[in-house]
Amino acid sequence: MRYKAVFVSPHLDDAVFSCGGAISMLAVQGPVLVLNVFDRYRGEVKHRAIAVSEARHQEERDAGQCLGFTSLGMGELDAVFRRPAYRSPANLFRPPQATDLEELPRLRQALLERLASLEYEQLYIPLGIGWHVDHILTHLALREFGMKAGALFYEDAPYCLVRHATQYRLLQLGDTGYAATPGISRQSFATAWMETVQHYLGMAPIRRMRPLPVRWGASVVIAYYFWHLLRRNQQPRDMDSQCTLSPILVPLDRVCLQRKVDAIWKYRTQAPEFFLDTGDCENRYQAYADVVAPGNGALERYWKMEVAARP
């Protein structure tokens, strides 16, 4: 079978959260495959944001029926089951541990072999926004191949919905030789930090916290966390750009956006972790679009990575 597109998804919900609109439109034109990487769990480990295996896989099947895609799994172990340290959010959303980086060549080879066994027209790879360790590993494993293969890099949702998350990921990539075009400005760090914290505190996980003193305490921790997270990418480095990242906007009409939201809520164990309800979900995606391209309606943004032209 020749697929219209293959979406490489770190987890069972990431492709739909990030690319549900594009998947919906492409599925009308031909078969679409979602290739899930870290889709294996251990039942003896309990984690509040992880439902054990069968529930998660059933949600994936339900979303696939909603949008018209099929799924394959790589069977890699999810981070919180792979390393005890990753059960702390402070470690889960930061650079991979050395033991994971040692495994990166094996992961890359496994993914390349699987992709080589498939026929497809377009490949989609996560950009690594949000710094979740599994998203970063997936991005690192396929970045060079994706650039050569003409892949599109997608903005990882729901993390890209947090104000400045995409900007700081692009700055991080720029500091390693991958520059966005048009350029991404380095806004005042204090302003970016305050806006990021304020925006995150308005999202579902914090708004659901009770009693209020618990929410206030969490607010302090979150402010401290984002201070350190954003500060890592604050200082510019004097580097020549080896590659360029150019944005591609995919507009979503009302029907397409609604279909995407409906598919997101098929992940019954995951969607409430990020959104209050379907209305809040739709509003968050629309607010994101208003920042990316004001007045253009709902959209998804992808990035094309190419070798920089030399004078």
C-alpha positions as CSV (number, residue, x, y, z in Angstrom):
1,M,0.0,0.0,0.0
2,R,1.2,3.5,-0.8
3,Y,0.3,6.0,1.9
4,K,-0.6,9.6,1.1
5,A,1.2,10.5,4.3
6,V,3.0,9.0,7.3
7,F,2.9,10.9,10.6
8,V,5.6,9.9,13.1
9,S,4.1,10.3,16.5
10,P,6.0,10.1,19.8
11,H,2.9,8.8,21.6
12,L,-0.5,7.5,20.8
13,D,-2.2,10.9,20.8
14,D,0.5,13.3,19.5
15,A,-0.2,13.1,15.8
16,V,-3.9,13.9,16.3
17,F,-3.3,16.7,18.9
18,S,-0.8,18.3,16.5
19,C,-1.9,17.4,13.0
20,G,-5.5,16.3,13.2
21,G,-6.6,18.9,10.6
22,A,-4.1,17.8,8.0
23,I,-4.7,14.1,8.7
24,S,-8.4,14.7,8.2
25,M,-7.9,16.4,4.8
26,L,-5.2,14.0,3.6
27,A,-7.3,10.9,4.5
28,V,-9.9,12.0,1.9
29,Q,-7.2,11.8,-0.8
30,G,-5.6,8.5,0.2
31,P,-4.5,6.2,3.1
32,V,-2.8,7.9,6.0
33,L,-0.6,6.1,8.5
34,V,0.3,7.2,12.1
35,L,3.5,5.6,13.2
36,N,3.6,5.6,17.0
37,V,7.0,5.3,18.6
38,F,6.7,5.1,22.4
39,D,3.5,3.1,22.6
40,R,4.4,0.4,25.1
41,Y,3.6,0.6,28.9
42,R,4.3,-1.4,32.0
43,G,1.2,-2.2,34.1
44,E,3.2,-2.4,37.3
45,V,4.1,1.3,37.1
46,K,1.3,3.8,37.9
47,H,1.4,7.4,36.7
48,R,-1.6,9.8,36.8
49,A,-1.3,10.9,33.1
50,I,-0.8,7.4,31.7
51,A,-3.6,4.9,31.2
52,V,-2.3,1.4,30.9
53,S,-1.9,-0.1,27.4
54,E,-5.3,-1.3,26.2
55,A,-7.2,1.9,27.1
56,R,-4.7,4.0,25.2
57,H,-4.6,1.8,22.2
58,Q,-8.4,1.7,22.1
59,E,-8.5,5.5,22.1
60,E,-6.1,5.5,19.2
61,R,-8.4,3.2,17.2
62,D,-11.4,5.4,18.0
63,A,-9.5,8.5,16.8
64,G,-8.4,6.7,13.7
65,Q,-12.0,5.9,12.8
66,C,-12.9,9.5,13.4
67,L,-10.3,11.0,11.1
68,G,-9.7,8.1,8.8
69,F,-6.2,6.9,9.6
70,T,-4.6,3.6,10.5
71,S,-1.8,3.1,13.1
72,L,1.4,1.1,13.5
73,G,3.5,0.9,16.7
74,M,7.2,0.7,17.2
75,G,6.8,-0.8,20.6
76,E,9.3,1.5,22.4
77,L,8.8,1.9,26.1
78,D,7.2,5.2,27.2
79,A,9.5,7.5,29.2
80,V,7.8,7.3,32.6
81,F,8.0,3.5,32.4
82,R,11.5,3.5,30.9
83,R,13.4,5.5,33.5
84,P,12.2,6.2,37.1
85,A,13.6,9.7,36.9
86,Y,11.2,10.6,34.2
87,R,8.2,10.2,36.6
88,S,9.1,13.8,37.7
89,P,7.9,16.5,35.3
90,A,11.1,18.4,36.1
91,N,13.1,15.5,34.4
92,L,10.5,14.6,31.8
93,F,10.6,18.0,30.1
94,R,14.3,18.5,29.8
95,P,17.2,17.0,27.7
96,P,17.3,13.2,27.5
97,Q,19.4,11.3,30.0
98,A,22.7,9.9,28.9
99,T,21.3,6.4,28.9
100,D,18.6,7.4,26.4
101,L,21.2,9.2,24.2
102,E,23.2,6.0,24.1
103,E,20.1,4.2,22.8
104,L,19.5,6.9,20.1
105,P,21.4,5.1,17.3
106,R,19.4,1.9,17.9
107,L,16.1,4.0,17.9
108,R,17.2,5.8,14.7
109,Q,18.0,2.5,12.9
110,A,14.7,0.9,14.0
111,L,12.7,3.9,12.7
112,L,14.6,4.1,9.4
113,E,14.1,0.4,8.8
114,R,10.4,0.7,9.4
115,L,10.1,3.8,7.1
116,A,12.1,2.0,4.4
117,S,9.5,-0.8,4.5
118,L,6.7,1.7,3.7
119,E,5.7,3.6,0.6
120,Y,4.5,7.1,1.1
121,E,4.3,10.5,-0.5
122,Q,4.9,12.8,2.5
123,L,6.5,12.3,5.9
124,Y,5.7,14.3,9.0
125,I,8.1,14.5,12.0
126,P,7.7,16.3,15.4
127,L,9.7,19.5,15.9
128,G,10.2,18.8,19.6
129,I,8.3,21.7,21.1
130,G,7.7,21.4,24.8
131,W,10.9,19.5,25.4
132,H,9.2,16.3,26.4
133,V,12.0,13.7,26.3
134,D,10.2,11.3,24.0
135,H,9.4,14.1,21.5
136,I,13.1,15.2,21.5
137,L,14.3,11.7,21.0
138,T,11.9,11.2,18.1
139,H,13.0,14.5,16.5
140,L,16.7,13.7,17.0
141,A,16.3,10.2,15.6
142,L,14.8,11.4,12.3
143,R,15.9,15.0,11.8
144,E,18.7,14.4,9.4
145,F,16.7,11.8,7.4
146,G,13.7,14.0,7.4
147,M,15.6,17.0,6.0
148,K,17.0,14.9,3.1
149,A,13.6,13.3,2.5
150,G,11.7,16.5,2.3
151,A,9.7,15.9,5.5
152,L,7.5,18.5,7.2
153,F,8.2,19.1,10.9
154,Y,5.0,19.7,12.9
155,E,4.5,21.8,16.0
156,D,3.9,19.5,18.9
157,A,0.5,20.1,20.5
158,P,-0.7,20.8,23.2
159,Y,2.8,22.2,24.0
160,C,2.8,24.7,21.1
161,L,-0.4,26.2,22.5
162,V,1.6,27.6,25.4
163,R,2.7,31.1,24.6
164,H,6.4,31.4,23.4
165,A,6.9,27.6,23.4
166,T,7.4,27.4,19.7
167,Q,9.6,30.6,19.7
168,Y,12.0,29.2,22.2
169,R,12.2,25.8,20.6
170,L,13.1,27.5,17.3
171,L,15.7,29.6,19.1
172,Q,17.2,26.4,20.6
173,L,17.4,24.9,17.1
174,G,18.9,28.1,15.8
175,D,21.6,27.8,18.4
176,T,22.5,24.4,17.0
177,G,22.7,25.6,13.4
178,Y,19.0,25.4,12.3
179,A,17.6,28.9,11.7
180,A,14.0,29.8,11.1
181,T,13.1,32.1,8.2
182,P,11.8,34.6,8.6
183,G,13.9,35.1,11.7
184,I,12.6,34.5,15.2
185,S,13.3,37.5,17.5
186,R,14.6,37.2,21.0
187,Q,11.9,39.0,23.0
188,S,12.7,40.4,26.4
189,F,13.2,37.4,28.6
190,A,11.2,38.8,31.5
191,T,8.3,39.6,29.3
192,A,8.3,36.2,27.6
193,W,8.6,34.5,31.0
194,M,5.7,36.4,32.5
195,E,3.5,35.8,29.5
196,T,4.3,32.1,29.4
197,V,3.6,31.6,33.0
198,Q,0.3,33.6,32.9
199,H,-0.8,31.7,29.8
200,Y,0.0,28.3,31.4
201,L,-1.8,29.1,34.6
202,G,-5.0,29.7,32.6
203,M,-4.9,26.1,31.2
204,A,-7.0,23.2,32.4
205,P,-4.5,21.4,34.7
206,I,-4.0,24.4,36.9
207,R,-7.6,25.7,36.8
208,R,-8.8,22.3,38.1
209,M,-6.5,22.3,41.1
210,R,-8.3,22.4,44.5
211,P,-8.2,23.8,47.1
212,L,-6.9,27.3,46.2
213,P,-3.7,27.1,48.4
214,V,-2.6,24.1,46.3
215,R,-3.1,26.1,43.1
216,W,-1.2,29.0,44.5
217,G,1.7,26.7,45.5
218,A,1.7,25.1,42.1
219,S,1.8,28.6,40.5
220,V,5.1,29.3,42.3
221,V,6.6,26.0,41.2
222,I,5.5,26.6,37.6
223,A,6.9,30.1,37.5
224,Y,10.2,28.8,38.8
225,Y,10.2,25.9,36.3
226,F,9.5,28.1,33.2
227,W,12.2,30.6,34.4
228,H,14.8,27.9,34.1
229,L,13.4,26.3,31.0
230,L,13.3,29.5,29.0
231,R,16.6,30.7,30.4
232,R,18.4,27.8,28.7
233,N,17.7,29.4,25.3
234,Q,18.0,33.0,26.3
235,Q,21.6,33.7,25.4
236,P,22.3,34.0,21.7
237,R,25.3,32.2,20.2
238,D,27.4,33.3,17.3
239,M,26.9,30.5,14.8
240,D,26.5,30.1,11.1
241,S,23.2,28.6,10.0
242,Q,23.6,25.2,8.4
243,C,20.0,24.8,7.7
244,T,16.8,26.9,7.4
245,L,13.3,26.2,8.7
246,S,10.6,27.8,6.6
247,P,6.9,27.9,7.8
248,I,4.0,26.4,5.9
249,L,0.5,27.3,7.1
250,V,-2.4,24.9,6.6
251,P,-5.8,26.6,7.1
252,L,-8.6,24.6,8.7
253,D,-12.2,25.4,8.0
254,R,-14.8,25.1,10.6
255,V,-15.8,21.5,9.8
256,C,-12.1,20.4,9.8
257,L,-11.4,22.1,13.1
258,Q,-14.5,20.4,14.6
259,R,-13.4,17.0,13.3
260,K,-10.0,17.5,14.9
261,V,-11.5,18.5,18.2
262,D,-13.8,15.5,18.1
263,A,-10.8,13.2,17.4
264,I,-8.8,14.7,20.3
265,W,-11.6,13.9,22.7
266,K,-11.5,10.3,21.6
267,Y,-8.4,10.2,23.9
268,R,-10.6,10.2,27.0
269,T,-7.7,9.6,29.4
270,Q,-5.6,12.4,27.9
271,A,-7.7,15.3,26.6
272,P,-8.9,16.3,30.1
273,E,-5.3,16.6,31.2
274,F,-5.0,19.7,28.9
275,F,-8.5,21.0,28.2
276,L,-11.6,21.7,30.4
277,D,-14.0,20.6,27.6
278,T,-14.4,20.6,23.9
279,G,-15.2,24.3,23.9
280,D,-12.0,25.1,25.8
281,C,-10.1,22.8,23.4
282,E,-11.4,24.6,20.3
283,N,-10.7,28.1,21.9
284,R,-7.1,27.1,22.7
285,Y,-6.4,26.1,19.1
286,Q,-8.1,29.2,17.8
287,A,-6.1,31.4,20.2
288,Y,-2.9,29.7,18.9
289,A,-3.9,30.5,15.3
290,D,-4.6,34.1,16.2
291,V,-1.0,34.5,17.4
292,V,0.5,32.7,14.4
293,A,-1.5,34.5,11.7
294,P,-4.0,37.0,13.1
295,G,-7.3,37.1,11.3
296,N,-6.8,34.0,9.2
297,G,-8.9,31.5,11.2
298,A,-7.9,28.1,12.5
299,L,-4.7,26.6,11.2
300,E,-1.8,24.2,11.7
301,R,1.8,25.3,11.1
302,Y,4.5,23.0,9.7
303,W,8.2,23.7,9.0
304,K,10.3,22.7,6.0
305,M,14.0,22.1,6.9
306,E,16.5,22.6,4.1
307,V,20.3,23.1,3.8
308,A,21.0,26.8,3.9
309,A,22.1,28.4,0.7
310,R,25.7,29.6,0.6
311,P,26.7,32.9,-1.0
